[in-house]
Amino acid sequence: MSTSTQAPVLIIGGSGVVGSRAAQILRRLHPELPITIGGRDLEKARAVARELGNADAVAVDLARADLGQPAERRFGAVVMFVKDDTLHSVGFAQAREIPYLEISTVAFELGPVVGLHVARPRSAPILMAGSWLAGAATAAALRGVREFRSVESIEIAAVLDEQDVGGPAAYADLERQTKAQTSALVLAGGKWQWIGGPAAERVFTAVDGRAMTGQAYSMLDVLSLGTATGARSIRTDVAVGESASRRRGEPFSTEIVVEIAGTRSDGTSGRVRIELVHPEGQAPVTAVGVAVGVERLLGLAGGPAVPPGLYLPHVIVEPEYLLRRLAEFGTQTRRA
């Protein structure tokens, strides 16, 4: 289906910090794709829609199973930038048999969505993009593991600048995930474990060489990498504090450090370190990951439209393609 005949993509939370950025990137990638900005503040959503062009706005009510939309109103996909505790948005997509993508659910919250998918497995493709920055960290790790015959460990450390938490929806996600989660999911020595206390802390070297302490975080990266790499140990840690760029007196940046250890193809042991930095913070990186996920779900890039199923980003999005798009929109990647 061409973008000119595609029903509009409904972006709920599309007038927020990250949602509006994702809408802008999606517009750049696909100028003819119709977009609907959904939110509680209709005037704010309309302002974003006017700036995008080929877009409109609707008021969304997550307390209603129909999201407050007329039965005859068609959409091509539902993209969520806010946490939907009712999961009405998932049911809405399933009932209309259209793709669904969200970024707010982490490992300890997966149960309800899995239950909905199991109940209606052939209804809609559901992309759970609750990986760090919508798949950026996993994509970098998957590029790195190609250098190894076997992988022993993958350690991801992310720095979220305390000035770069984002808008209200992003802040609510961070608050919920850090306060509701008493332990974090890791793979250690081939065993899945929930860890807390001192075991959940890890000191890593930031991109400017300084030592920082991160806290284990149950993002979906551990699930993606656990199934895709065969590594015996995997963990994701997040440090909320001052980014390296701000320590230099510059605006905040977002930083990801991926370290991989294993056996190379020649039989020798080795270690690879990959750093991803975006000088404008986490919003543009997340936005690119979401935009790439949407175009892949709809079959606008990377292959035909994705069939019904429950997906993690690495299953349907080629890591090299995502990394290439990230670079186009300002993400810097280097080996260290």
C-alpha positions in Angstrom: 0.0 0.0 0.0 1.4 3.4 -1.0 1.6 6.2 1.6 -0.9 8.2 -0.5 -3.7 5.5 0.2 -2.6 4.6 3.7 -5.0 5.4 6.5 -3.4 7.9 9.0 -1.1 6.8 11.7 -2.6 7.8 15.1 0.2 9.0 17.4 -1.2 9.3 20.9 1.0 11.7 22.8 2.1 13.1 19.5 2.2 16.7 20.8 4.7 15.8 23.6 8.5 16.2 23.5 9.3 12.9 22.0 6.0 12.2 20.2 6.2 15.4 18.2 9.8 14.7 17.3 8.8 11.2 16.1 6.0 12.7 14.0 8.4 15.1 12.4 10.9 12.4 11.5 8.1 10.2 10.2 7.0 13.1 8.0 10.6 13.5 6.7 10.9 9.8 5.9 7.5 9.6 4.3 6.1 13.0 3.1 2.8 11.6 1.9 2.0 9.5 4.9 -1.1 10.9 6.7 -0.7 11.4 10.4 -3.2 12.0 13.2 -2.0 13.6 16.4 -3.9 12.4 19.4 -4.0 13.8 22.9 -6.0 15.2 25.7 -5.2 18.8 24.7 -6.8 19.1 21.3 -5.5 22.6 20.6 -1.9 21.6 21.3 -2.4 18.5 19.1 -3.8 20.7 16.3 -0.8 23.0 16.5 1.6 20.1 15.9 -0.6 18.8 13.1 -0.6 22.1 11.3 3.2 22.3 11.5 3.5 18.7 10.1 1.2 19.1 7.1 -1.0 16.3 5.8 -2.1 15.7 9.4 -5.0 16.3 11.6 -5.7 16.1 15.3 -8.2 14.2 17.6 -9.0 14.2 21.3 -8.2 10.8 22.8 -9.9 9.4 25.9 -8.0 6.3 27.1 -10.8 5.6 29.6 -13.0 4.5 26.7 -12.5 1.3 24.7 -13.1 3.2 21.5 -10.6 5.9 22.6 -13.4 8.4 22.0 -13.2 7.9 18.2 -16.2 7.4 15.9 -16.7 3.9 14.6 -16.3 5.0 11.0 -12.9 6.7 11.6 -10.1 4.7 10.1 -6.5 4.6 11.2 -3.5 2.7 9.8 -1.7 2.2 13.1 -1.6 3.2 16.7 1.6 4.6 18.2 1.7 5.2 22.0 3.9 7.8 23.7 2.0 7.6 27.0 1.5 4.7 29.4 -2.0 3.3 28.9 -2.9 1.6 32.1 -6.3 0.5 30.7 -4.7 -1.1 27.6 -7.7 0.1 25.6 -5.3 1.3 23.0 -4.1 -2.3 22.4 -7.7 -3.5 22.2 -8.5 -0.7 19.8 -5.7 -1.8 17.4 -6.6 -5.4 17.7 -10.3 -4.8 17.0 -9.3 -2.9 13.8 -6.5 -5.3 13.0 -3.9 -2.5 12.6 -0.3 -2.3 13.9 0.4 -1.1 17.4 3.7 0.3 18.8 4.5 1.5 22.3 7.6 2.5 24.2 6.6 2.6 27.9 6.4 -1.1 28.9 9.5 -2.7 30.5 10.1 -6.3 31.4 8.2 -6.5 34.7 5.1 -5.0 33.1 4.8 -7.3 30.1 2.1 -9.7 31.5 -1.1 -7.8 30.6 0.0 -7.1 27.0 1.1 -10.7 26.5 -2.3 -11.8 27.8 -4.1 -9.6 25.3 -1.9 -11.0 22.5 -2.5 -14.6 23.5 -6.2 -14.0 23.6 -6.2 -12.6 20.0 -2.9 -13.7 18.4 -4.0 -13.2 14.8 -5.5 -9.7 15.2 -2.6 -7.3 15.0 1.1 -6.9 15.0 2.2 -5.5 18.3 5.7 -4.0 18.6 6.9 -3.6 22.2 9.7 -0.9 21.8 10.4 -0.5 25.5 14.1 -1.0 24.9 16.5 1.7 25.8 15.7 4.6 23.4 13.4 2.4 21.3 16.1 -0.1 20.2 19.2 2.1 19.7 21.3 0.3 22.4 20.2 -3.2 21.1 21.0 -2.3 17.5 24.6 -1.2 18.5 25.1 -4.4 20.5 23.9 -6.5 17.6 26.4 -4.8 15.3 29.2 -5.5 17.8 28.4 -9.2 18.3 29.0 -9.9 14.7 32.7 -9.7 15.4 32.5 -12.7 17.7 32.2 -16.5 17.3 30.6 -16.7 20.7 29.6 -14.0 23.2 30.2 -14.2 26.9 28.8 -10.9 28.1 27.0 -7.8 26.9 26.9 -4.8 29.2 24.9 -1.7 28.3 25.3 1.5 30.3 23.2 4.5 29.5 23.5 8.1 30.8 20.3 10.0 31.1 21.1 13.6 31.9 19.0 14.9 34.8 18.0 17.9 32.6 16.9 15.5 29.8 14.2 13.5 31.5 11.7 14.8 28.9 8.1 15.8 29.1 5.4 14.7 31.6 4.8 11.3 30.0 8.5 10.4 30.0 8.9 11.6 33.6 5.9 9.5 34.6 7.5 6.5 33.0 10.8 7.0 34.8 9.0 7.5 38.1 6.9 4.4 37.7 9.6 2.1 36.5 12.2 3.1 39.1 9.8 3.1 42.1 7.6 0.1 41.2 10.6 -2.0 40.3 12.3 -3.4 43.4 14.7 -5.6 41.3 15.9 -5.8 37.8 16.0 -8.6 35.3 19.5 -9.7 34.1 21.1 -12.7 32.5 24.0 -13.9 34.7 26.1 -17.0 33.9 23.3 -18.4 31.6 20.6 -17.9 34.3 17.8 -15.3 34.3 17.8 -13.5 37.6 16.1 -10.6 39.4 18.7 -8.7 41.2 18.5 -5.8 43.8 20.6 -4.0 46.3 24.4 -3.8 45.7 24.2 -6.4 42.9 22.0 -4.0 40.9 24.7 -1.3 40.9 27.6 -1.2 38.4 30.4 1.2 37.9 31.2 1.9 34.3 33.4 4.3 32.4 31.5 7.1 30.7 32.4 8.5 27.3 34.7 11.1 28.8 36.6 8.6 30.8 34.9 9.3 34.2 33.6 6.6 36.4 29.8 6.6 36.9 27.5 4.3 38.8 24.5 2.9 37.1 21.5 1.0 38.3 20.3 -2.2 36.7 17.1 -1.4 34.7 14.6 -3.9 33.3 14.4 -2.6 29.7 13.5 -5.0 27.0 17.0 -5.0 25.6 17.9 -7.9 27.9 15.2 -10.0 26.3 16.1 -9.1 22.7 19.8 -9.7 23.2 19.2 -12.9 25.2 17.4 -14.4 22.3 19.5 -13.0 19.5 23.1 -13.5 20.7 23.5 -16.6 23.0 25.4 -14.5 25.4 25.7 -15.9 28.9 25.5 -12.6 30.7 23.5 -9.5 29.8 22.5 -6.4 31.7 21.4 -2.8 31.1 22.3 -0.1 33.6 21.1 3.5 33.7 22.8 6.4 35.4 20.7 9.6 35.8 23.1 12.5 36.3 25.3 14.9 34.4 26.3 13.9 30.9 29.8 14.3 29.6 28.9 17.2 27.4 27.4 19.1 30.3 30.5 18.5 32.4 32.3 20.3 29.6 30.0 23.3 29.9 27.9 22.4 26.8 24.2 21.4 26.6 23.1 18.0 27.8 23.6 14.9 25.6 22.5 11.3 25.7 25.1 8.6 25.9 25.1 4.8 25.5 28.1 2.6 26.2 27.9 -1.0 24.9 30.7 -3.4 26.0 30.9 -7.0 24.6 33.3 -9.7 25.6 33.7 -13.1 23.9 35.6 -15.3 21.6 36.6 -13.9 18.2 36.4 -15.9 14.9 40.2 -16.7 15.2 39.7 -18.2 18.7 41.2 -15.4 20.7 39.4 -13.6 23.5 38.4 -10.1 22.9 36.4 -7.1 24.0 34.6 -4.4 22.0 33.3 -1.1 23.3 30.8 1.0 21.2 29.7 4.5 22.2 26.5 6.2 20.9 26.1 9.9 21.6 23.5 12.4 20.5 24.2 16.1 21.3 20.5 16.9 21.6 19.6 14.3 24.2 17.4 11.2 24.2 14.4 12.6 22.4 15.7 12.5 18.8 17.2 9.0 19.3 13.9 7.6 20.7 12.0 9.4 17.9 14.0 7.8 15.2 13.6 4.3 16.7 9.8 4.8 16.8 9.6 6.2 13.3 11.6 3.3 11.9 9.4 0.9 13.8 6.3 2.4 12.3 7.5 2.4 8.7 8.6 -1.3 9.1 5.2 -2.3 10.6 3.4 -0.7 7.7 5.7 -2.2 5.1 7.0 1.2 4.0 10.7 0.1 4.4 12.6 -3.1 5.0 10.0 -5.5 3.6 6.3 -6.2 3.4 3.9 -5.1 6.1 4.4 -7.1 9.3 1.9 -9.9 10.0 0.0 -10.2 13.4 2.3 -11.2 16.2 4.1 -9.9 19.3 7.4 -8.4 18.4 10.6 -6.9 19.9 12.3 -4.3 17.7 15.3 -6.5 16.7 12.9 -9.2 15.2 11.5 -6.9 12.5 14.0 -4.0 12.2 17.4 -4.6 10.7 20.0 -3.2 13.2 22.2 -1.7 10.4 19.2 0.1 8.9 18.3 1.6 12.3 21.9 2.7 13.0 22.0 4.3 9.6 18.9 6.2 10.2 20.1 7.3 13.7 23.3 8.6 12.1 21.2 10.6 9.5 19.5 12.3 12.4 22.6 13.2 14.4 23.6 10.2 16.5 27.3 9.7 16.7 28.7 6.2 16.9 32.3 5.4 17.6 34.5 2.5 18.7 36.5 3.2 21.8 
